[in-house]
Amino acid sequence: MAVVVRQSAEYNDAIHNVFTDYGIPFFMDQSKDVLHHPLSEFIRSALETVLYGWKHEAVFRCVKTEMLFPEDGRMDRERYDRLENYVLAAGIEGRQWKSPKGWKPLLRGGVEDEPAEADARRVAEFEDLLKARKELVSPLARLERAIAKAGTIRGMCEALFDFLDRSGAASRLERRSESDLAEGRPGSARIHRQLWDGVMNLLDQLVEMAGEEEVPADLFAGMVETGLESLKLSAVPPSLDQVVVGTMDRTRTGDVRFSFVLGASDGVLPMRMQEDGVLTERERESLGDLGLEMAPGMRRKLLDERYLIYRAFLSPSEGLWVSWPLADEEGKGLYPSEYVRHLRKLYPWLESRPAAAFPEKDEGERELLEYMELPQRTLSYLMPRIRSWMEGGELSGLWRDAYNWFAVRPQWQSRLQAMLDSLSYANQEAALTRRTADRLYGSRLTASVTRMERFVSCPFQHFAIHGLGLKERKLYKLQAPDMGQLFHAALSRVATELGEGWGRAGSEEIKAISGRVVEELSPRLQSEILLSSGRYRYIAGKLKDIVSRAAVVLGEHARRAEFQPVGLEVDFGPDGTLPPLDIELPDGSSIRIIGRIDRVDAARSDKGLLLRVLDYKSSATQLRLEEVSHGLSLQMLTYLDVLLTHAEKWLGSAAQPAGVLYFHVHNPVLSVPSGLEPDEAAAMLLKRFKMRGLLLDDADTVRMMDGAMEGRSDLLPAGFKKDGTFLSDSALASGRQWELLRSSVRRTIATIGQSVKDGEIAIRPYRLGSKTPCQFCSYRPVCQFDPLNEANEYLKLGTPGKEEVWRSLEELAEAQAEPACAADMNSEPLHMDPAPGDMQSAPRDMGPASRDRVSGDMSPLKGTADRDENGDGRRS
């Protein structure tokens, strides 16, 4: 039996799938492209590595063929994967591969941390990486030297053969061939052997044709590449008892009983010919008459095409089956071939009937039985009918019987259940059990505020990072978080060196100190990335300018303010300067909040000790009350809570909140129509550095932060009217409102902590206006969140106004009506249960939308009389 097509590419996949489903042995007569076979890739990537600068992409393409692995098993794929991670993180390129001198353990910890001594485990891991480097580099370096020394094509071919021979390529392919043969893949087994022979023939031909020619090494690599591209391997039918599948111009079917000709449409059978040569048909004939041998012309091609069709139609001895498509992939109608019309004229009694890929709804039982000849194919036809029935359509008795046939047979039940599950796939994750959550996160939660905010952004992202421990692969490039680390560390050092003299220091002195600090810290950033090239040294200079500018502006703050730094990089936690913040959860357990506060400023007034928190940001940031209310911006207020809670123990007296402020570290460029005087430019720059945040609604306290304040402040998000009252757009909160915020943030953290312990991992990112965490999420390939999937939807958060937020917080506080609300918050931590719906931040059930589905136990469907009340086959 044979299946013959004119163009194989359009039918190969369909033929392969159908014959595999039906269990029919078949042989596809087609040449195979071997350019991406491991041996071809090994040769190409090895030559690319040694000739084009040892780029890590080429090196690891070579590694991943597994042809370089030592055959004694000393090195495995996992070790080379760790090597690749190191190379990407350390920026190993070019000459660095050849010498271990530039290789050193990656720095751990932040820029502000002092370099730590590597422990024994890290030393062992690094030594293992060096061994893997040596095993990888040695054969490639030998190939590089041999090719450089060779000069001629013969010498380069010998160098390449020696490289393949030393790597054991032939024996590796032989083992793969034996493995494929043992697993029942004789075709794949034969390809490994054929390709090795093909590569050897390619090298022999290069030597024979131009062995003594002296050519550049890159030209030799191009010749090898071209030779590998031209290699086409042909398979031999492994047995006679198979259906032969091939094309009319290539396949010789021999004597077959039945033949199936597919794709007999107009323009394909016969193939439409085009004149694309320089000579016309008449000119070809004239030259042929003169005795010149010419390539086949249009007339000869048409004759050959008719012969191919003649042979295909007459090869079977008992039956011929001809089919043609009614439309192409775009739905455009197609006409049958002229040979179909000719067959109809010769045999007018022949019948043609449509052969649908899937059963039609209105087909009778006799026609439907043709789709139920094999269980596997029947199951694939059944699923669309089940989906239609789930959506309210009809399900005929025959398809109902087919479902029941699968449902009561154990060997088909698991496959049926898997396909049923796919029909109602909702892309949602079930909550973890409490035991699993405790094993992942610990029986007592210890977390940073950023982690709490991440959970609100998307519970699944929190689970991926803190539960599964997934991490982005580190790359050797400067990113925004790296610059943020440098800014934090540099400004903290500047503050430490200048101390109380920051406000008295001149701008040149501040710039000199800032520049020196950045130079000292630069080598700690990303394995000395700022020293690695001229481009990065230029960026380092720009970063130095940014830090210097910011330090000068902070010096102006120090001159105007009575607030002075009392803490820089203040850690709070079990081993920190301050204890952690412990918050009780509804189930009686607690969550321990730890972290690091960039800067704490203090001042004393007749109201007592005042504290404010300063956070350096590499991008413009504001404290938005609606984000606080949703749990998306908890960091600054939590830090202030920590300070107020432990102020008496740390600073010797209870404290009051003065504010929380963000300082944008940048180097703005002024755009003005004409030149400015230095004083005018300085005043404009100062306004560009105005801090954002929230301040205590107290005129004396605000003036203590900007003593030169007249009208609107250049430094703070506040201003005074002429009568001494605040401007309406000032970012202020009264003492009562600070208490409300503090209580609310604790309730939010308690709610989040309880949800984490309860195992919530829903794929539920928020949407606030146009903002969503999915925009920059690295874990989207894991969660596969799709807004078009009805089970995947954003948690849409509202944007209440400032007054609405304050009113909501006040109402929640009154609803609590607990004695703890009136307790002194300055000495003891609050222990409050989260209020349901508090600030719209309480995680809610975002499970898949309710929908009908076949029962999970796959029980047989009932008969028509029992299945509905309408009697029309539709679900009630």
N, C-alpha and C positions, 0 to 999 in steps of 0.2 A: 504494500500500500504506500502511496506517495501523496504528499501535499506540495503543490507547486505554486509559486507566486512569481510575478514579474519583478517586484521590488520588495525585498525581504524586510526592510526596516520598518514598514508600516504594520507588519503582522507578527514579527518575532515574539514580542511580549505576550500578545494574546494567545498565540499557539503554545508558547511555553506554559502559560498558566492553565489553559484548558486541558492540555495533555497531562500535565502534572496532577491536576485535580482528579481526572478520570483514571489515573494510574496506567496510562498507555505509554509504553516505551517508545521513544522517538530519538531520531538523530538529526540535528540541524547542520546541514552542509553549508558552512560559512567560514571564511577566514577570520582569525581572531587577531585583534590589535594587541600587541604585547608591550606597548610602550610603558604601561604602568605595572607590569609584572615586577616583583621584587628584584630580580636580577637586572632588568633594564634600568630601574630606578636607582639601584645600587651603583651601576656604572656611571650614569648621568650625574648623580649627586656627588659622587666621589671626584669626578673631573671638575665639576663646578666648584667644589670646595677648594681644591688645591690650585685652581687656575684663577679664581676670582675673589681671593682675599679672605677665605675662611669665614664666610658669613654664617651666622648660626642657623639660618633657615636651611641652607644646603647641608651643613654638618648633620643636623638632626633628621633631615630627610634620609640621609645615608644611614644613620643609626636605626631609624624605624623600619628599615628593611630587615633588620636582625641578622644581616650578613656579617657584621663586624663583631658580634658577640663572641667571646672566647668559647671554643667548642667544649672546653672542660667544665663549663658552667660557673666559672669564677664570678662572672658578672651577668646580671639578669636585667630584664626590662625595667624593673622598678628602680634599680640604681641609676640607670641612664635617665629615667624620668626625673629623679632627684637632681641629677647633673644638669638637665635642661632647666629646671626651676632655678638653680643657682646661676646658671649662665645668663638667663633673662634678667634676674634680679641684680646681678653684678655688672651687667653690660659687657660681657666677654666677647670680643670680636677680633678678627684678624690675627696679628702677631701674638696677642695674649694667649691664644690657644697653645702655642708652641713652647711656652715657658711657664712654670708654676710660680715664678717670682711675683707676678701681679695678682696671684690668687690669694685671697685671705678671707677668713670667716666674716660673714655679714654681721654688721653691727645690729644689736637689738636694743630696744628701748627708744625713747625720744631723743631729740637733739639736745634737750636740756639736761638729760641724764649723763653722768660720767661714764665713759666706756668701761664695761665690766669685763673681768677676766673670763675667758671661755671655760666652761666646766668640762669634765672628762668626756661626757657624752657628746657635746658639740665638737670637741677636738677629734673624737673618733669618727663622727659623721663627716667632718671636713677631710680627714685623711682618706676616707673611703671615696670621697669625690675626686681627690687627686689621683687615686688609683684608677678610677673610671676614666679620668681625663687621659692618663697615660695609655691605657688600653685602647682608647679611641684614636688618639693622635698618632701613635707609633706607625700603624700601617699606612695612614694617609700621608704622613710626613715622608715615609719611604717612597710612596708613589710620586709625591711632589718632586723629590730629589731626582728620581729616575727619569721623569719626563723632562725636567730641566736639563739633564745631562744628555738626553738622547739626541735631540736635534732632528733626526729623520723620522719618517712615518714608521719604518721598521722598528727603530728603537722605542718609539712611543707605544707601538702595539705590543712589543715584548714587555715593556714596563707595565702596561695594563694587564697583560696575561699573568705576569708574576704577581701582581696585586690580587687578582682573582684566585690564583692558585694558593697563595699564602693565606688568604681568608677562608679557604676551604669551600668556595662557592659551589664547585661540582658536587662534593659530597653532601652539602646542605640540600641542594636541589634533589639529589637522589633520595635523601631521607624524606623530603616533602612528597616526592613522587610515590614512594612506598606507603606513606601515610594516607595519601589520597586514594591509592588503590585499595588499601585495607578498609577504607570507609566507603567504598562503593562509588568512587568518582574516577573511573578509568580515563575519561577525557582530560580532566585536570592533571592526572598523573603523567599523561603523555606530553602535555604542553611543557612541563618542566624540563623533560629530556630534550624535546625539540628545540626549545629556546636556547639551551646550552649549546647544542650543535649549531644553531643559527648564529650565535655570537662568535663561535670559533670560525665559522665560515666567513663572517664579516671581517674579522681580523686578517684571515688568510687572503681575502680579496684585496684588502687595503695594501697589504705587503706586496702582493703579486702585481698590482696595477701601478703603485707609486712608492714602493718600499724605500728607495734611496732618495726620495725627494725631501729636501729640507723645508719644513713649513713651520709657522708659528704654532705653539701649543694650542691656542684657542681655535685655530683653524682645524687642527686635528680633532678637537672635542666636537666641533660642528659636524665634521665628517662622520664621526661615530654616532652622533645624535641623529643625523639623517639616515644612516644605515639602520639604526634601531627602529626609526619610524617606518621604514619600508619593510621591515620584517613582518610577514603575515604567516601565521601557522595554520595549517589545515589539519582537521581531525579526520580520522578514519573510523567508519562505523564499527563500534566494538562488537556488534553481533548482527546477524542477519534478520532476527525476529524483531524488527523495529520499523516504525513508520519513518520514512525518509522525508525530511522537510528541506526544500531548497528552492533555488531560483531557476528559471527556464534556461538562462544562458550559462549556468555553472554546473548544475546538477544533472548527472546521468542516472536516471532512475532504473534503467534496465527493464526487465520484464516484470511488471506489477499487475495485479489483478484489478485494483481500483485506483483511480487517481482523482484528487480534489484540486481544482484550479480556483484559486482565490483572487479577488481583485480584478475581475474581468470588466473593467469600465472603460469608457471611451477616453482615449488619450494615454491609457496605460497598456492596453492590449489592442492593437500593437502600440509599442512605445512611440510617443511623438518625437520625431527627429527634427533637429535644427542644424542648419548650415552655419557652422562657426569657423570654418577654415578660410584661408586666403584665396584659394583657387575655387572657381566655379565647377559645377559638375561637368560641363562641356570641356573645360580646360583639363580636367583630370583625364577624361577619355582621350583627348588628343595626345597628352603626354604618355598615356598608357599605350596608345597605338605606336608610339615611337620606341617602345621597348623599355620605358622607365617603370620601375616598380613603385606603385602608388598605394597609399593607405586607402582603405575602402571608402568609396564615395557614398552619396546619399542613396543612390539606386541600389547599390550592393547592400547597404545597411538595411533597407526595406526588405530586400529579398531574404537576408539573414533573419530578420525579425519574423517573417512569415514562416520560415523553416522552423524556428524555435517554437512557435505556436503549434505548427503542424505536428512536431515531435511530441509536445506535451499532450495534445489531444488524442494522439494515436498510440501512446505508450501503454495504456491499460488494456487488459484483455477482456475484462468482464464489465466494467462500469466507469463512467465519467460523470463527475459532479462539478458543475460550474456555478460560481457565485459572483456577485458584484455588489458593491455598496450603493445605497440609495442616496447618500449624502456624505459630504466630507466632514472634517472636524468642526468647521464653522457652521454647519447646517445647510450649506449650499447643495442643491440637488445635483446628482450625477446621472449620466446616461450609461446604459449598458454598451459593451463593446459591439462593433460591427460583426464580430464573430458570433455573438449571442443571437443577433438577428439572423445571421446566416444559418445557424443551427435550427432556429425555429422554422425557417423556410424548408430546410432539408427534412426535418422531422416535425410536422405540424401537430402531431399528437403529444409532443412534450409539454409538460405542465411546469409552470414556475410559481413558486409560492414564497412569501416573505418568511424570513427566519429571524425573528426578533431576539435580541440579546437577552431580554427579560420578558417574562410572560405579561401579556396585556390583561387589563382588568376584566374585559368582557369575553375572554376566551372560554370555551367549553371545557368540560373535564377531560375529554379525549386529547385536546391540544395541550392542556396543562400537564397531563401525564408524561409528555415528552421532556418536561423540565424536572422530572422526578425519577430519573433513571439511576442516579448515583447519590448516596446520602450527602457527600460533601457539597456537590453542586446544588442539591435540593435545599440544603441549609442556607446557602448564599442567596438563593432565590426567595427563601421563606422570610428572611429578615426584613426586606422592604415591605412585605405584606403585613408583618407584625407591627412595624412602625406606623403604617397607614391605619391599622386597627387601633393602635394606642392613641392616635390623633382623632379617632371618631369615624374612621372609614369602615368598610365592610371586610369581613374575613370569611371566605367561602368554606364550605364543609370540607373540601379536599385539602386546603391549606391547614385547616384546623386538625384534620387527621394526621397530616404530616408533622405538625408541631407535637401532637401527642405521641407520635411514634418515637421521636427523639427524646421526649421528656421521660419516658418509662424505660429507656435503655441506658444502663450505667455507663457504657463506653462512650456515649454521646452527651451525657448530662453536663460534664464540665465545659465542653466546647459550646454547648447551647447556652449555658449560664453566662459564659464570657461574652458571647455575642449579644445576649439580652442586656447585660450590663452596659455594653457599648451604646445601645440605643438610648439609654437614659443617663449617659455620662454627663456629669455636672461639673467636673473639674473643681471639686471642693474636697477638703481634707477633713476627716473625722477628728474630733478632739482626742488628744492623748489620754490614756488612763492616768489616774493620779499617781500610781506607782511608777509608770514610765516617766512622767513629768519630774517626779522627785529624783529619779536616777539620772535624768539629763541635766537638771538645773540644781539639784541638791535639795535636801529636805528644808533647809533654811536659805531663802533667796538672798544673794548678795549681788547688787547690780549698780550700775552707774545711772545717772539721770538720762544720758543719751540713749541707753538701752530702753528705758521706759518710754521715751519719745518714739523710738523705733517701733515698739510694739503697737503704739497707737497709729503710726503710719501704716503698718501692715503686719498683722500677727504672724503671717507666714514668713515674711522677711526676718522677723525676730527669731522664729524657729530655725530657719536655714542657717543663721549666723551663730546663735547661742545654743541651739539644740543640736543640730547636725554638725556644727563646727566648720561650715563651708567658708572658704576664704578665696578672695580674688588672687590670681597669680600675680606676684610682685614683678613689676617691670622697671627696667633701668631708665626712668624718665622722671623729670621734675613735674610734680602735680601740685594742685592747690593745697592739699593737706600738708605737703612737705614745706611749702612756703609758710603756711600758718604756724607750723612747729618752729620754724626759724624765727619768725616774728615774735612769738611768745617768749622763746628762750632769750633772744637778744634784748628785748625791752626789759625783761626781768633782770638781766645782768646789768644793764645800764642803770636801772633803778637801784640795784644793790651798790654799785660803785659810787653813784652820786649821792645816794641817801637823801638827807634833808637839804643838801646843797643843790638839788636839782633845779630849784627855782632861782637860785643865785648864779648858776653857771651860765656862761655865754654860749651862743649858738655854735661858735667854732669849736669850743671845748666839747660840747655835746656831740657834735658831728664826728670829732676825732675819736672819742670813746666809742660811739656807735659803730664806726667803721672798723675799729680794732676788734670789737666784740664779734661782729659778723665774720671777720676773717678767722677768728678763733673757732667759731662754731661751724663754718662752712664744711670742713673735712668730715664732720659727723653726719652730714646729710646724705642719705642714699649712697653709701660707699664712695664718698668723695666725688659725687657727680658734678659738683660745681667747679672742680678742678680738672675735669676729664677732657675738656676741649676748649678751644677759643670761644665757641658760641656760649658754652656754659660759664666761662669766666666773664664774658660780657654780661650775662644774666646775673651773675654774682655781684657785679658792680651796680646793676640796677637795684638789686635787693638791698645793697648797702645804702643807696640813696633813699630808698623807701624807709628803711629803719631810721636813718639819720633825720629825715624830715619829720617822721612821727615822734621821735624823741625830742626834737626841738619844740614841737607843738605841746607835748606833755610837759615840757619845761615851763611853757607859758601857763599851763593849768596849775602847776605847782606854785608859780609866782602869785597867781590870783586867788588861790584857794587856801583855806585853813585846814582842809583835809590833807592828811599825810599818809603814805603807805605804811601799814603795820604788818602786812603779810604779802609775800610774793610766792606764787606757785604753792599755795597752802593745801597740803593733802589732808583729807579727812577719811578715816578708815581705821581698821585695827592697828596699823603701824604708822598712822599719820600724825600730823601735828594736832589735829582735832579728832575726837571720836567719830564713828559713823553716825548716821541718822537712822534710828530704828523706828519703824512705823508698824503698828499692829494691823494685821489683816483680819477680815471677818471670821475666818475659821479659827482664830486664836493664835495662829503662828505670827511671824513678823517678817518684814523685809528689811534688809540692811542696805542703806544707800551709801556709796563711797564715791570719791572723785577728787578732783584737784581744782582749786579756785585760782584763777590767774592773778588777781590782785585785790587786796582788801585795804580800803582807806578808812581812816577814823578821824573824828574830831570831837571835842568836848564843848558843850554849851550849857545854858541853864536848864536844858531838858535832859542833861546827862550825856552819856556816851552815844555817839551817832556813828553808824557803820554804813558804808556803801560798797557795792561790788562793781569792779571794772573788768570787762572782758574784751580782749583784743581780738578783732575779727579782720580777716583778709578780704572780706566782701561786706558791702553795706548791709546792716542788719538792724531791724527794729523790733521792739517788744510790742506785739499786737495782742490786745486783750482777748480777741476771739480765738487766737491760737493757744493762748494760755487756757482758756475755758475748755477747749477741745482736748487738751493734753499734749499738744504738739510743741509747746514752748514752755518747758518746766525748769530748765537748767538754772537760770539766773535767780529765780524766786526760791528754788530749793537751796542754792548756795547761801542766799541771804538767811534762810531758815536755819541752816546749819550754824551760821555765825551767831545768830541771835540766841539759839539754843545753848551754845557752849561759850558765849561771850564772858560770862562771869568766871568760868574756870580758866579761860585763855587770857583775858585782858583784865581780870580783877573786878569787873563790875558788869551789871546787866546793861544791855544796849537797846537802842531804838533804831528802826530802819530809816536810812536817809535816802536810799535810792539804789537802783541797779542801772548800769550804763554800758553801752557798747561803744568801743572806740575803733573806728575804721582805720586800719593801717594801710595807707596807700600814698602815692605821690601824685597828687592831682596836677593837671595841666590847665592853666588859665587861658581862656580864649577871650580876648578883648579887642575892640576895634583899633585902639591906639596904645602907645606905651604907658606904663604905669610907674609912678614913683615907688621906691622900695617899700615905704610904709604902707602905701595903698595895696601893693601886691601881698605884703605880709598879712594885712587885715583880710583880704579876700581868701587867702589860703587858710587862715584860721577858721573862717566860716565853713570851708569845705570839710574841716575836721570836726564839725559840731557833733557831739555825742548824742546818741539816741537811747531812749529807755524810759524809765519811770522814776519820778522824784517824790519826796514827801511834800505834801501840800502845806508848806510852812515857809514864809518869806525869809525868816532869819536863817534857816537851814540852807535854802537855795543860795542866799547871798554868801554863805560860808564856802560855797563851791565856786563862786565867781564874784570876787570882791569888786571888780571893775564893771559890774553889770549895770547898764543903764538902758532901759527899754528892753528890747529883745537881746538875749544873751548870744554871744558868738560861740560859746563853749557848750551850752546846755540846751535841752529841749524845753525851754521855758522863757518867759519874758514878763515884764511888769508894765502895767498901764501907768498913766501919769498920776493916778490917785493911789498908787502903791499896791493895787490888787493885781492878780496874775492875768495875763492874756488868756483868752478863751481856748486857744490851741496849745496851751502848755500841757505837758505830759505829767500829770500830778495825781496823787492818791492820798487821801486822808489817812489818819492813823487807823480809823475803823476799817477802811478799805484795804489797808495793808494786812490787817488781821484776817479779813475775809479771804484775801488772796492766799495767805499762808495756810489757812485751814483748808481751802479748796484744793490747793496743790497736794496737800497730804492725802485728802480723800481720793484724789485722782490716782496718786501713786498706789494707794491701798487697793483701789479697784483694779488697776493694771496688774499689780502683784498677785492678787487673787486669781485673775484670769490666767496668768502664766502658770500658777500652781494647778489650776483646773485643767491645764493641757490645751488651751485654745490655740489653734494654729491655722485659723481660717485664712483663705486667700481673699483678703478684704482690704485693699488699699483705699485710702481716703481720697476725696476730691473736695477741694476748697476753692471755689471759683474755677480757674483754669489750672490750679496747682495740684499735682499728684505725685507721689513718690515713685511711680513707675517710670517717670521721665528719665531718671538717672539710675535706675535699679539694675544691679548686675545679676540679680537672681531671677529675672523674668524667664530666661530659658528653663529654669527649674519649675516654676509655678505654672507657666503657660497661661497666664491670665489673659483672657480675651473678652473685651467688653461686648463683643457680638454674641457671646455665649450667654444665654439668659440666666444661667446660674452664676455667672461672674458679673458682678456689678460693684461700682464704687460705693463706699460709704460716704454719701454726700453730706457735707458739713455746712451748716448755715454761717452767715456772716452778720451776726448781730452787731448793732451799734454799741458804742462805749456805755451809754446809759443803760441799755438793755442788759449788758453783761453785769454791770454793778447791781441792777435790780434783781437779776436772777441769783447772784451770789448772796444777796441779802435775804432773799426768800428761802434759799436753801439753808442758810445759817439759822434762820428762825424755825424752819421745819425740823432741824436737828434737835433743838430744845434740850440739849444735854448739858449737864454741869461742866463737862470738859471744855465746852465752847467758851466759858467765862474764866477758865483757869489761867494762871499766869503762864504765858508762852515763852517767857525769857529764860526760864531755868529748867523746865522739864519738857521733854518731847510730848507732843499731843498724841493721843490714842483715840482716833475716831473711826467709826465704821463708815465705809463709803455709802453715800446716799444714792439710791437708784436714780439713774439719769443725770447724775451730777455733771453739770457743765457740758452735757452731750458727749462726754468722753468715755462713759462706761461702755465696754465692748458689748455688742449685741449679737444675737444669733444671725449669722449670715449664710445659713445653710442653703442648699439648692431649692429653687422654687418647687412647690408641690406639683406633681404631675402623675398621671396614671402610668402604671407600668405593670409588666407581667410579674406575678408573685415570685418571691425569691426562691421558693422551694420547687419551682418548675412543675407544679402539679398539673396534670392534664386539664385542658380546657373543657368546660362542660358543653353539652349539646345545645342546639339552638333553643330548645324550649326552656332551658334553665339559665342561659347566659344573659337574657335581656327581657325586658317587659314590653318592648316595642314590637318584637317579632320580625324586625327587619335586618338583623345581623349587626346592628350598631350597639355600642356600649351604652348602657343607661347612665 
